[in-house]
Amino acid sequence: MQQPRARRRQGSFSEYAVVPAERLYPLRAADPVAAVAAFHPAATAFIALHHRARVRAGDTLVIGGAAGSIGSCALSFAKEAGLRVIATARPSDHDRCRRLGADVVLDFTGPALAEQVQAVAPEGVDVYWDTSGRVQLASVPPVMAAGGRILVTAGREPQADFPWWAFYTRDLTVSGFVISLATAAELADAARAINRRLAGPGFAVRVAETVPLAETARAHALVESGEARGRVVVTMST
């Protein structure tokens, strides 16, 4: 049986690797650490918005966890595409979301988040993307506009019973997306968009720490601890 595309790829913790030419992209950024930190979340954001949700100018988009790596990249690409963005984040990150262009910022830790979304988008939301995995999917259909799209890219915990009536009577769709299954063409499209932004405004991806290749185990431990606020970048000697 043929393995899924993601399982046929090599790992990244080596000094040399053989990579198909279709998965190599020119990089114009002057700062390689910033580029490496941004590429995964930015590619995820671009492909999810443009190839899965197929956003259109004028859409209203909710980004849950908008201050995180993927959320902040999604916010940048969404504003670039002419979307109205409702960002949710913890209060300490609200100013950060506003600086990135969010039209409305809500506290995802507070009660009645769905009611707050309905209050600022009474006509309904076109695309809802919780990048954090904290939002219960059952709370989303009632805030959606007819024909809305829901993106699922995070979360492993069991979910509450799903409101099928609110789902199908609004003609909604739910799309699951993981970047490891993105096609070469989708990644190439994302790479062009990422290069364009790296040459201009860039991304607001935080880099928590850089560690040398010999300390890869420590990098993993740092990420798994949940204490790193931002990306952990492994560097190699030149």
Secondary structure, 3 states (H helix, E strand, C coil): CCCCHHHHCCCCCCCCCCCCHHHCCCCCCCCHHHHHHHHHHHHHHHHHHHHHCCCCCCCEEEEECCCCHHHHHHHHHHHHCCCEEEEEECHHHHHHHHHCCCCEEEECCCCCHHHHHHHHCCCCEEEEEECCCCCCHHHCHHHEEEEEEEEECCCCCCCCCCCHHHHHCCCCEEEECCHHHCCHHHHHHHHHHHHHHHCCCCCCCCEEEEEEHHHHHHHHHHHHHCCCCCEEEEECCC
